[in-house]
Structures are given as C-alpha cells and as structure tokens.
Amino acid sequence: MPKGSAPLSPPSTTTGPALPARKVPVSTTMTRASPTPTDATAPTSTAATPRPRPLHLGPDPVAIPPPAPSPVPVVDQLGDPSAPTGTIFSGTINMANTILGSGMLAMPYAISSVGLALGLVLVLVSGLAAAFGLWLLTHVARHLAGSDRARGPRTPSSFFALSTITYPTAAVYFDAAIAIKCFGVATSYLIVIGDLMPEVVRGLLSLDNNNILVWRSFWILVSSLPIVPLSFAHRLDSLRHTSMVALCAVVYLVGMVIYFFAQPDFNVTPGEIVAVRLSLDFFKTLPIFVFAFTCHQNILAVYNELGDNAQSQVNVVISSACSAALIVYYIIGVLGYLQFGDGVAGNIITMYPVTPVVTFGRLALAILFVFSYPIQAHPCRTSLTKVLLHVSGPQPPESDTPTERSPLLPTSPSYASVEQDDPRPTGHASHSTQTIPVPTVPARRWWFADASAIHVALTTGIVILSYSIALVVQSLDTVLAVVGATGSTTICYILPGVFYYKIYERKPWTWVKCGAVGMAVTGCVIMACCLTMQAVMHAQGE
C-alpha cells in the first residue's frame, strides 16, 4: 500500500496495535459528526443515528432542494417581459402627451362659460385633483408585492390588479370602462385628423372639392401609415420619441396663440369678459376641466416601466407632467378668452385667419393627434386583455396547464403591517404576515396560448374598429361626452379614491384618507350631473 494511504473502512481493534491517528486522514469534522460503529456509546438504532459518511477526496455532496416555481406575472404572459428601462424624462413626456389633447383647444371656451377668475380656479383645482389621484394610484400600487422591485421581474401593476385586491368582483367592469374611454378618445383623434388635413391642403394649395387631397376619408386612411406600426408597440416607454414630436406641436400652438395675441395687425372686437359667470352652462363645461387632465390610464404603465419607480421618482413624473399641462392651459385659455371674449368658439384654432402660421398650426395639431393615438391604444389593449381573459372562463378540467397564482398583497388580515407613510412591506416573507393568494389569469386559455397572438389580435381589432367608425361618423360630440363623463370621471376621481379607502379601511382617518373619499364622492356627483345634463340637452334637441 502506498505511503500515506489509509483504508476506507475503520481499523480492526481485535488484534495488533491500533494504527496511529496520524495515519488516518479523517477530518475533524468527520470525527465529530459521527462515531464509528464500534463505539460503545453509539446507539443501536440506525434510524436515530445518521450513517457514517465514506471518505472521499472531494467535498461532501449537498442535497439542494429544487427551487419553488415563481409565479408568472400577468404582464409576462401578455406583454414584453424585458427589464424596466424607463426614465423620469420618458415618463414625463408620455404622461404630458397623454394629458395634452383636444382639451387645450376647448379651454378658452370653458373659461368663457364660467368667467376668467372662476375658470382659473377650476383649472388649478382640476390639475391638483388629477395629481392627487395619480399619487393615490401609485401609492396603492405599492401594495402589490414585488411591484417596486429594483431587480428581477416585477409584479405588474394595473387597474385590474388593484381591483383584485380591493374589489375583486368589480375588476372586470373597471377595465371595461377604461377600455371604452380610451377607445372613444382614440377614435375622436382620427375624426379630428380628417377635419384638419383638408384645411391644411386648402391653405397650401388651391384645389377644388373634387380633388382627392381634400377628401376627409383620404387623410384618415393616410394617417394609418404612422399610426398602425406605433400602435403595436409593447411598451409605453418606446413611444417617448413620438411623444416628444407631439409635444413640439403643442409648443408651436402655444407660440401661435401668443403671436396672435401680441400681433397689433390682428384686430378683433372681443366679446364680454367677466370674472365670474354662474349659469346652467357650468355643468355643461365642467367636464372640460375634469377631462383636460385625464392621464390616469397610463400612470400604472409608466410606474411599471420606470427603472427606479420609488415614490419620490414617480412624484417627479406626476408633478412635472401636471405642471406643464397647467402652464399650457393657462396660456391658451387665458389669452384666447381675453382676445375673443365670450364669443370664442369651442375650437380656438378656428378663430384665426387662414394664414401660413395657422395652416402649419393645423398641421401641428394633426401631428399631435397622430402620435397621441398609440398612447390611447396601449391602455385600451391592456384593459381589453384583462376583460377577455376574464370572460374566457376557467381552465378546462382535462387540461394539465397550471393556473398561475400571484401573491399580491402581503399583509395581515387587518392591514396592521402596513404603515401609513410607506405601504411597502418592511420585512421579508418569513415575517408573520399573510400573503393573500389572488388568482391571476391562467397561463393559457382557449386561443390565448401565445402572448403575441393576443397582442396582435387586439391591436388589429382596435385599429380596424376605430377607423371604421371615424370614416362613417363625422361628429362624436354626444357619444364622447357620455363616455368622458363615465370613463374619465371613473379613472380620475372614483377609482383612486375607492382603492385608497379600501386599503386603509381599518386604519385611522387622516387627511389623505378624507381626501380620497371626498374625491370619490366628487367623481360620482360630477358623473351624475354630466349625464343628467346630456340627457336634458338631448331631449331638448340641443
């Protein structure tokens, strides 16, 4: 036997002297862990004593249990699973582009209906209420376990997910309202494009009405060239470049309003200008102030895509976007009202003469709405996905496809582990808190086996249906007023308030909780008043 080697079995103690201990390269750990079978103190039961490990040259094998399968987030099944890469700048750009739309064109008319002083107050209050609602939504979203994770896959936040942990039975109805609202706004953008582009062509070229270049339907179809590819984008962050172009159009419009206000050659006899005007028209124009700051349908997508979605970073996005919109509304609304008085039209750009400056202003508006359409199609598709997966029903019993469950709200039954100032869990899953298993959508249902198939099918349906309506209908005033009074008010006021109240239902009343409840009640009142006025006006034929 070579020098330094040792037998693989314990040395015999019956004959001859015992081998020196230095001849047996048994580790101290081995000697301490298990006595030899000949040890007089060893128990006779093999079940209670671990078997001695054989000597080997390598490290001891370690039995590693298989890792528990992690729940598949809904967004990983339905959308792009790549890591969040959004920034504060991209989030602010997309949110500002969502806010600024046709509302800025109607702001002078809205201010003229209530007076200059009251109009300025309503614009400010609407902006603050919108920012408060955005903060409430992102605050509640932090109750989704893993939604603010810095590394690894995040638990996606959506209105459906927030509804599931607060009012599960109403989740599908909330998403349906969001989908209808976003679809209606996107369709209105196509109608406005069809109205603007023929005027742009007439301002640049002298063409008769028989020319195809002044056909409304022609320009609606042409707009599909940039709109359709952009509408298929998986991530809202990928639309930040087009949003920058759209915001450049907003800057041009603001400059145009300032130019004509300061232009001495543009003499206009303004109508009556008052500080406060109270009439029944107040309820007619109130939705304009409320809907002017509607962007809540995209705040959760921005929250999901921010690389660092800490509350301080999200607050910067919210305050920057709302502040920029407030400045734009003040400039266009105040200057437009001071220049034209109570005779200002519902669309401020129609009040200016046909000049190259105004023609390019109409072109800038068309560009704005072209690049704003995908911003509305994105949340519409997301909400429709949740609705369709809910309607599709449970997985058939004979299928072996597992249903995914995702722990969304780690908290005790009384929400006692949630701090008022920071709703995120302060410990790990090993703490004595319960994880409420909220069922999410199954990985596969019927034809929903491929995430890309859902994405393509829904986007195609949204585009085809919206273009079909825009080609047939030339005015959606009444329809959009009803959709806006229901969908926008629900998203801006009602849902943020009720979500926050439900999460902190058993916590003491604070000014935040009172504000959330007051916002929800205000939203219900505004919805009832707007729908009532629409019904009265429709009955009177106005």
Secondary structure, DSSP 4 states (H G I P E B T S, - for coil): --TT---SSPPPSSSSPPPPGGGS---HHHHHH---TT-TTS-S-TTTSPPPPPP-SSPPP--PPPPPPPP--HHHHHS--SPP-B-HHHHHHHHHHHH-STHHHHHHHHHHHH-HHHHHHHHHHHHHHHHHHHHHHHHHHTTSTTTT-SSSPPPPP-HHHHHHTT-GGGHHHHHHHHHHHHHHHHHHHHHHHHHHHHHHHHHHS---TTSGGG-HHHHHHHTHHHHHHHHT-S-GGGGHHHHHHHHHHHHHHHHHHHHHHH-TT---------S---STHHHHHHHHHHHTT--GGGHHHHHHHBSS--HHHHHHHHHHHHHHHHHHHHHHHHHHHHHHGGG--SSGGGGS-S-HHHHHHHHHHHHHHHHHHHHHHHHHHHHHHHHHHHHT-SPPTT--PPPPEEEEEE--TT-TTS-SS--S-SS-TTSS--EEEEE---S--TTTT-HHHHHHHHHHHHHHHHHHHHHH-S--HHHHHHHIIIIIHIIIIIHHHHHHHHHTTTSPP-HHHHHHHHHHHHHHHHHHHHHHHHHHHHHHT-
